[in-house]
Amino acid sequence: MFVEPPKDYWFLMGEYLPPPAGLLILAAYIEEQLPDVEIEILDCQAEKKDFKDIEKYIEYFSPSIVATSGFTCNAYLCARVAEIAKKVSNDIFTVVGGQHFSAAAEESLNDFPEIDYVIRGEGEVTFVDLIRALETGKNIGEIKGISFKHNKEIIHNPPRPLIQNLDTLPYPAYHLVEKNIEKYHFTMMAGKNTRYMILEGSRGCSHKCSFCTQWKHWNGVWRTKSARRIADEMEYFNDRFDGEFLWLTDDNFRYDKNAVELWKELRQRSFTDDISWFFQARTDEITQNPDMVAKLRDVGNNWILMGVENNSPAVLKDLKKNLQVNDAYKAVKILNDNDIFSHAMFIMGSRGDTAISIEQLRQFSFDLGSDLALYTILTPFPGTQIYENAYQSGWIEDTNYSHYDMAHAIMPTETLSLRQVQEELFHCYKDFYGSIPRNIAGIFSKNKIKRRVNRHMAGKGVLKSLKGLI
């Protein structure tokens, strides 16, 4: 039984309800490899269930395994799911996975005795091997990619090699949550009544940003599905489930030969008239491939998220971003020229940040001219180089993982306290979205996405939530 726990989603992105994509990918592989295994998915968000309901569901379905996954900010919620499962029956095996638990396997097994197994890294093959071992009594110590406790000792089995051909994976098991399909939406991006689905075109990233968990989770290796497979999956989501707004959830979309092939595949298919889709890309990729940007716009790509991060070359170097500041200006212009919604992400709160440097970042973000600016606070996620540096240097003042959402200040800078960093974040949003000329331009924009996003960000909800964090 897979459980997507009840949780609050990132308020900065408005009201939305995403499908539990990671669980659906795992469920599909288990279903394919072990067809006799009965799989149940409880999506507490879509079904509006709380932890008491989880207990009732576990009692009713009586599963042999309860599994869950989550980001660092949801680690305690995942542990609570495991705790509830053990409360129902100590014979239930509890399993967690994902980037946080992979990076913090030892800590998690020490802090949460209710967790039996941590699946580290890529989970499909490991989970199937674990199920088989639990069914047959095979030695768990022989399963690669597993961490567990044995006689009070924590065992970390050798890592699991990565799947070489992602095309061999089945489509995510959306049929297991079909009753919830019409509920999945992303109001700010596509409207509440537009069905929102997530698909995976590639895994990993060859860049090594010091603040990012992704590249370490995938061992610094980038793998992609073929263009035909990606197009087939998009078409399947649209035909089978009426998916209209798709997030290609790649860590970094590449404008390479595969992107050219994807464009060729999509332009031959009529379903592209019925969908829109978005992804995240580096600014240098966009500036180097303006023609490809325009071509993908013609087949439905109407929104691109860019990790601009900062205006300071020194900060970009410290973040190991390997970008030129001027690329951001060029990228935004290319997107705007092609009527693609430009979404820029910024990071503040680096060790050397001051009130002056953050003010310079604010001004840079104003001058950039992107349609959406999201400011985040540098967060030391377990598994990142930033975390290792901060932990060893004693910079981390807030160890409550529920605050590790990039909206809470976790570390002070050399000159700013936690509270001051938090105040600076609030002022970034207040100054950007409190601009009367910007709001007027957004409200009367011909682009309906810009109108919808402006209404959300200029509203009082986001600023009220941010002010509450101070």
TABEL-V122990 format. One record per run of one state. SS is the DSSP state (helix for helix, strand for strand, loop for the rest). FROM is the first residue (numbers start at 0). LEN is the number of residues. If there is no record, write none. Layout:
((SS:FROM:LEN) (SS:FROM:LEN))
//
This chain:
((loop:0:1) (strand:1:3) (loop:4:6) (helix:10:3) (loop:13:2) (strand:15:2) (loop:17:3) (helix:20:13) (loop:33:7) (strand:40:3) (helix:43:4) (loop:47:3) (helix:50:11) (loop:61:3) (strand:64:5) (loop:69:2) (helix:71:17) (loop:88:4) (strand:92:5) (loop:97:1) (helix:98:5) (loop:103:1) (helix:104:7) (loop:111:5) (strand:116:3) (loop:119:4) (helix:123:13) (loop:136:3) (helix:139:3) (loop:142:3) (strand:145:5) (loop:150:2) (strand:152:4) (loop:156:9) (helix:165:3) (loop:168:5) (helix:173:10) (loop:183:1) (strand:184:2) (helix:186:4) (strand:190:1) (loop:191:4) (strand:195:4) (loop:199:2) (strand:201:2) (loop:203:10) (helix:213:4) (loop:217:5) (strand:222:2) (loop:224:2) (helix:226:15) (loop:241:3) (strand:244:4) (loop:248:8) (helix:256:11) (loop:267:2) (helix:269:5) (loop:274:1) (strand:275:6) (loop:281:1) (helix:282:6) (loop:288:1) (helix:289:8) (loop:297:3) (strand:300:9) (loop:309:3) (helix:312:6) (loop:318:6) (helix:324:13) (loop:337:3) (strand:340:8) (loop:348:6) (helix:354:14) (loop:368:3) (strand:371:6) (loop:377:7) (helix:384:9) (loop:393:2) (strand:395:1) (loop:396:4) (helix:400:3) (loop:403:7) (strand:410:1) (loop:411:6) (helix:417:16) (loop:433:2) (helix:435:8) (loop:443:4) (helix:447:11) (loop:458:1) (helix:459:8) (loop:467:3))
//
